[in-house]
């Protein structure tokens, strides 16, 4: 062996020994750093790329699920609110609308009319307490015929007029969709129908558009 080769071999051994001593001197931290470097070098392999893609997809799905929970909760609250109100009749044909003018009324029409046969079940649009019930519009005048007024939450009232039969009494608590009367043709009526109002007080003159109000609580007619 030539002197040049012996010198090169000794140099390589010296370098290797120095590197090993450095690892031993610096401890586990350096070893971990070498391992991280090796892992980084392998990150571009197809197997690791696939594993990373799978992990990212799982994380994205978990994030989407977490975001969906508040939205579902909000939707649930909206549905619950809508469930507090309903339609006063199951089947009907819409006739005279709120605010309509004509010789039938001394002022513009104060409610929404539902054309139905006499004897059709009339239901409370929401839970509440009966504050008016009887002939002469329950005190609102003979034009309404037999009528009922129910007080609901937040000082909202509903009125049901031209009834053939009243099936509740003043002071009685009623549930949403509970039958309270039978439709009729009493009072100032040109044919059998239910006259339905939403009011801000129990008395005539405080009516608001009932169709628009029901829409705000999730009910379409």
KALINHU-V944114 format. One record per helix or strand of 2 or more residues. SS is the DSSP state (hx for helix, st for strand). FROM is the first residue (numbers start at 0). LEN is the number of residues. If there is no record, write none. Layout:
ss = (SS SS)
from = (FROM FROM)
len = (LEN LEN)
This chain:
ss = (hx hx hx st st st st hx hx st hx st st st st st hx)
from = (2 27 45 92 111 120 127 135 141 145 152 155 172 178 192 206 209)
len = (24 15 37 2 4 3 7 4 3 7 3 11 2 6 7 2 7)
